[in-house]
Amino acid sequence: MRRIVGIDLGTTNSLVAYFDPQTGAAKCIPGPYGETLCPSVVSLDPDGSIIVGEPARRRLHTQPERTIYSVKRLMGRGPADVQNELRLFPFRIDSASQNVIRVKLGSKLFTPPEISAFILRELKIWAEAYFAEPVDRAVVTVPAYFNDAQRQATKDAGRIAGLEVLRLVNEPTAAALAYGLHEKRRGKVAVYDLGGGTFDISILKLVSTSEGDIYQVLSTNGDTHLGGDDIDNLLQALFHEKILQQHQVDFSPRAELAQELRTALIRVKHELSEKDAAALRFPLPNGAMFVHEFTRGALEALICPIVDRTMGPVKQALADAQLKPGDLDEVVLVGGATRTPLVRRTVQEYFNRPPHTELNPDEVVALGAAVQADILERGVKNMLLLDVTPLSLGIETYGGAVAKIIPRNSTIPASAQELYTTGVDNQTGIDIHVLQGEREMARDCRSLARFTLKVPPAPAGLPRIEVKFLIDANGILQVSARDVRTSEQHSLEVQPSYGLSDSEVERMLEESIEYAEQDFAERQLTEARTEAEAILSATAKALSAEQVAGLALEEKRRIDAAVATLKEAAAGDDYKLIRSRIDALNQATTHLAEVVMNSALSAALEGRKVAEV
Amino acid sequence: MSATRTASMSPLICWSCRERALGPHFCSNCGKIQQLPRDVDYFAFFGLPRKLWIEGAELEKKFLQLSWQLHPDNFVHATEREKDLSLERSSQLNDAYRTLREPVSRVEYLLAIEGARKEGEQKQQAPPELLEEVFGLNESLDELREAKAGGGDLSALKTRLEAAENNFQEKLAEVDEQLQGIAREWDAALDNNVENVARNKLMARMNDLLNRRSYIRNLVRNVAAELTG
C-alpha cells in the first residue's frame, strides 16, 4: 500500500508531511534545500521550464513578470472578483478570460489550478525522493471558509498534479488534530488561523468516547481574503507613496523595485515581532538611500484595522456555536501571521486566556493533514473528524430571493431534497440556480451553478422531479435528480459558475504530464552530466598517477577515445547517450582502476610495514 | 400512516450477500452497509418513535456512535457502491440529527411527515391578537428609517424599539413554552393510543403555533437589523 501524504497548500508557503505509525507522530518532509517550507511561488523560465519554490521566490526580483506568488487568492474566483487585488500584484491576467482567471507568465497563460498544481507536483517530488517510492494520493488542506468553487479548484489542482485528493480538510480542523495528538486535549477549543492570505476561526468540541476521540466542529467562520498579505500590501502601498513624495521615484511601473521593497518591508515586519524597533534602509535607483525608522507601536497602529477585521468572524462563530468567550477551554493559534504580538494580545484579551503556540504555526496544518491521511489509510480506528460546511447553501426563488436549504455549520456530509414541478402545460425545462452565502438576495450570494432540469412535455404540475443537493465530506456540492413517479435517476448537466469543466481539467492533466516528462528529462540530463563530470575527472586523475606509467599503449588509446566521445555527448542534451558513454568509459577503465587500486593498496601496505619497523 | 409506527429500517435482502439483512444500518449477515428504504424518516433512522420529547444527551450519543460507523472516512478502501452508500447514509444521519436536535425543527419535521404542516397564506399575516402591537412597531420602524435618512435624533426611537424587541422576544418564549406543552400532550396521546381526530387537532394547534412563531421571529429579526444597521 502506497503512502498517503498530507499537504498544506498555503498562500505563502506549502508543506508536505506524513504520519509515521512507528513513532505515532506526524513529520514534515524536507525538500532539496533541507527546508520543510516550500515558498508557494512559481516561475516560468524563458526556456519553457517551470521553477517552483525557493529558486522561484528569488526570481520575484529578477523576473517578476514571469513569476507568480499568492496564487491561492485567485483560486475559484472570476476575473471580476480580483480586479482590486491585482493592483498590487506584478502579474497580469488575460483580459479575454470569462469565468476562469488566466494568469500571464511571460507569454503563456495558466489558470490558478494549473499553477497550484505545479506547487503540488513539487511537493509530490519531495515526498517521492524522501520515501524513494511513488506518491499519488494526498489529503490537502483548504481554508475552512473556502466556498464550493475554491474547494473544487483545489481538487482540480491535485488532479492536474497527478495526485488523487482523497480528502480536503479544513486548515483549522487539521491544526486541532495535530494539537490533539500532541497534547491530548479535551473540551471546547477555538482555533484562530491567520495565514498569508486567509483567516479562519473554528470552534471544536473534543469528545472522548469508548470508540475513540471525536473532533466535532461546532462552527466556523472567516474571511478568505484576509491575512499577512494584506499587511504587506498596506505597507507596500504606504511606502510607494512616501518614496514618491520624498524622492520623486515612482515604483508602480517598476515591478522589480516594487518586489524588492516588498521583501524589505516584510523583513522589517518580521523583525518587529521580535524587537521594539527596526529600520528600513532601501537604496533608490537615483543613488539616494531611503531610510525609515519603525517602532513596534507605529506598526501596530497601522495594522490594527486588519487585526480588528478578524474579530467579526470570531464573534459570529461563537454565536453560532452558542458559546461565550469564557466557555472555551483552549485557544490555539495557527498561521505565520499569528507570530505578530498584536494578534496574540488581541486573541488573549478576547478569550481571557493565553493561547497555545507550542507547535510551529507554519507546520501545524500540514502535520494535521498527515494525521487525517493516516486515518484514511488505516480506517477510523481511534479518531474521527466531523466537520461542517462554512456557508449556507440556497436556491434562487421568485424575485431573486434565496431559499436556504442547508444552513451554514451543518455537519458534512449534508443533504437537502427539493421537489420540482412545472407551472405551465408542456413546459420542457425548469431552471435552477444554486448559491452559497448568508444574504437574502441571490445577487449578494456566490453563484455556484445553474442548470436546467429537462422535463418531458406534460400537463402543468404533473411532472415531479426530486433534486438532491449533497455536500460531501470535502465540502463540495453534488447534485442529482430523480423522477419521483418512475424512481428513475434523471440525467443532469451542471455547469459551474466559476471554475473548470471536467474536460478542461483532463486537458490540463495531459499538458502537465508533458511538463512532467520535460522536467523528468531535464533532471535526468543534469544528473547524467554531473556523473559524466565525476568519471571524467576521476579518469584524468588516474591517468596522471605515476603508477600507471607502464600502461599499454593500446589501452591508453581506448581510454582516450572513450573520454573524447563522452565529452562530446555531455555537451549535447541526450541523457541516454551520455549514460551509455559513461558505461563505455567505465568499461574501458576497469583495468586502469584495478591498477590504481592495487598500487594504492600496496603503497598503503608498504606504509604500514615502514611504520611497523 | 400510524404515528406510532417505527418504520422498519432494513431492506429484506442484503445487496451484497443476498441473505436476509436484519441489522438497522449494516447487514447482520455479512456486515456490509445497507441502502436505506425510501420511506425511512429521521425518527426511524435513530430507532425512535415519533414522539416530541427526545433526551438531548441520548440523541447525541447515538449520533456519535452512528458517525463512527457510517462516516465516509471508514470507506476509503471500500467498493464504489459502499462509498456511495456511506455518503448517502452519513448525510442522512447528519440531516436527521440537525433536524431532531432542536425542539422547534423537530415539531416542524413531525408535522411535515404527518402531512399536517401548512404554512399557506398565514405566513405573512399578523396573528389577530398581535395586530395592534405590530402596527405600533411598524410605525416606530418607519420613524427610525426616516430619522436615519434625515439625520434626526435616534436615541429615543431606539429605546422604544428595543423595548418592543424585548416584548416580542418574550412572546417568542411564550410560544415556545406553549409548543412544549402541546408536545407533551402529543406524546401522551401516542402512549394512550388516542384516536386520529384528537391527534389531528393537536397537530393543527402545533401548526398554528409554528406559524405564529415564524411571524414573530421575522419581526424580531427585522427590528434587530434596523437597530444594528
Interface residues (C-beta under 8 A of the other chain):
Chain A: L166 R167 V207 T209 E211 G212 I214 Q216 I375 L376 E377 G379 V380 L384 L385 L386 P407 S410 T411 I412 P413 A414 S415 A416 L470 I471 D472 A473
Chain B: L64 Q65 S67 W68 H71 P72 D73 N74 V76 H77 L87 S90 S91 Q92 N94 D95 Y97 R98
